[in-house]
């Protein structure tokens, strides 16, 4: 009799590889974003999609504040069409980053979600900034 973990068989390796490759095409994590800003290579624009007030209180260093409701074709035309945007919000309990990624995709732009958001960043022990660098 199988246990609670193996009761449902694991996916075949080729299906698992396809699943995780697809998942990573949609997401990045706090550690990879931090490594990029620490000198690896910043080849994306980091967008904090929370309110300007919350952004001013605390945000991930290097982020630009742009709530998803302000992501219009005109506003996003400031960046090249092939720009990769990484979006985050408060954390796993917030779907603002999902809304932002959806809006960017509907505008024909590439986006990844920084899983964990502010909560994940704090859990990793990374520091925050608090000066207002809001994009208006």
N, C-alpha and C positions, 0 to 999 in steps of 0.2 A: 504494500500500500504506500503510495507516494506521500511525501510530506507537503506542508502548505506551500513551500517554494516550488517544488517540482511537480505539483499536481497539474499545473498547466505547463506543458513542455516548452522549453526555450525555443526561440526561433532558430531556423537553420542559419548557419554562419553567413551565407550570401544575403539572406533577408535582413539579418542583424546589421551587416555592413551597410546596406542600402538605407536602412532606417536611421542609423547614427550619422551617416554622411549627410542625409537630408536634414536631420535635426541641427547639425552644426552649421548648415547653410543659413539657418534662421536665427541662430543664437551665438553669442560669445559670452565669456564670463568676466567677472571683475578682475581676476588675476591677469588675464590676457590684455585687458584694457590698461591696467596699471603697468604691465611690462612694456606696452607700446609707448606710453608716456614717459617711462623711465629710460627710454633710449633705444628700444628695439626698433620700432618704426611706426609712426602715426600715419596711417594711410586711410583714415576715416575722419568723419566729423562726429564728435560726441555731443548728443543733444539731451539735455535735461528737460523733460516735458512737463514738469510740475509747474505750479504757479510761480510768478515772479517773486512773490513774498517768500515762499518756501526756498526758492533758489538763493535769494539774498541771505537767508539765515545760514544755509549750508548746502554745498554742492561738491561734486567730484571735480578735482582740479582739471582744467582743460576743457570743461564742458561749456556749452553755450545754452542759454535758456531759451527754449522755443516750445511753448505748449502746443499740443497737437491741433487745437482749434485755430492756431495762427499759421498752420502749414498750408499755404495756398500755392498754386502754381507760380504766381508772381513772386511770392516770398522765396520759394525754393529755387527760383531761377538765378539767385545769387551764386549758386554753386554749379559746377559742371554736371552734366547729365549722368556721368558715370561715377559720381561721388558715392561712396559708401557711407551711410549714416548709421551710427550706433545710438540707440535710444534707451533711456532708462527713466524710471519713476521712483516712487517711494520704496517699493519692494514687492515681494510675492503676493501681498494682499491688495495690490493696486494694478489696475489694467490700463493705466494711462499710456504705458510704453507700447502695449499691444495696439491700442487705438492709433498711436503715432506711427507705428510700423505699417499698419493697414493703410493709413492715409498716405504715407510716402509711397507705398506700393501702388496705390490707385493713381498716384501722380506719375507713375512710371519710374520711380526711383528705387534704388537698392537700399535695404535696411536690415539691420540685425538688432535683436534685443539683447541688452546686457542683463543676463539673468541675475536676479537678486536685487538689482537696483541699489538704492541707498543702504538698505538693510544688509545686502550681501557685501557691499563695499566696507561697511563698518565691521561686519563679521570677519572679514579678511584682515582687519587691523589697519587699513589704509586711512590716511588723513583726508580731511575735507578743507575746502576754502569757504569763506563767508562773505567776501566782497561781492557787491552786485555787478555782474557782468552780463546783464540781461540783453538779449537781442530784441529790439523793438522795430 
